[in-house]
Amino acid sequence: MNEHYPFVNPPLPYAYDALEPYIDTQTMYIHHDRLLQRYVANLNAILSGYPELQNLSLEEMLRDPSKLPEPVRQGIINNGGGLYNHTIYFNGMTPSETRSEAQALYPVIIRYFGTVERFFDEFKAYALAVFGSGYAWLIVEPDGRLRIVMTPNQNTPVSNGLCVVAGIDVWEHAYFLKRFNDRAAYIEDWFHVVSWEAANERYVNCINGE
């Protein structure tokens, strides 16, 4: 993803059908090419009238939304957050088995959650607890602790000073075509395609302050 305005919709790091049978091809097309593209277009339209914001990265804008001009603040939270969150979500999935590649992250998950199964259960509980639309995230707090949090709509943990390791989109558009309103089944599907390599890389960057 390019760092500054004008933003573009970053391509998927895999084919649209690569996550079958867990995430269906049609959902990937609609979710990435239409819904995410709309966030990108809306964000660029907002920023076109604010040259003082155009040299800021997406993360810089979202880190402290209170500093954004009031007339466009919520629009940037919604659309900039949509781009930021979806980029993490799409890049955080893979058709390949990568659990063995979470070399730095795995022992930390065990330290804070006891077992991988307990982590899955807790993450699923948080994802199910999101009321309406939003995300569940595995994050690193400023003191280095690993924790699971939820955010509504397109809000992002970055705005709360948290560093994201992995996240699941639980808006219904992420799963309705395949699972209808069965969010629990979709979460189970997502566990099959999590990119532990990507999560491990994000975790290492978090603890290194990158």
C-alpha positions, 0 to 999 in steps of 0.5 A: 500500500502506498503511504500517502495520498492519493491512496490506492487499493492494494492488490490481494497477495493471492488469487481471489479463489485461493482461500477456497473452500473457507473464504469463497471467491465471490465474497473476495471479489466483492469485498476487495474490488468493490467495498474496499475500493469504495473506502479508497475512493472516498478517502481520496475525495476527502483528502483532495480538499485538504493539502495539509493532510496529503503528506501524512501516512494513513497511520499518522492520520489515524494515530490521533484523530482528534488532530484532524480537521473536524469537518473531515475527522469522521470521514477519515476515521471511517474510510481511512480506517476502512483502508487500514483495517482491510489491508491488515485483514486481507494481508493476514490470510494465506492459502498456505499452512504457516503456523510453524512460521510464527517463531517469535509469536507462538511462545508469546501466545502460550505465555499469555493464553496458556495454549493455542486452543485457549487463544482460539477460544478467546479470540472467537469469543471476542469476534462473536461479541462484536455487536453489529459491525466491527473487528476483533484484533490481536494487539500488543499494548505499549508495555509489550503485553499481548491482548485481544480487543474489539473495535466497532465499525472501521475504528482501528486500535492504532487510535488507542496507541495499540499495535496490531498483530492480526485481525478479523473483519466481522462485518456481515459482508465478509461472510454473508454470501457463504455463511449467511448470518452464521458468524461463528462458522465464518470465524472457524473458516478464518482460523484455517487461513490465518497467515501466521507468517504475517502475524509473526512479522507484525508482532516483531515489528510491534516489539521493535517499535516499527 
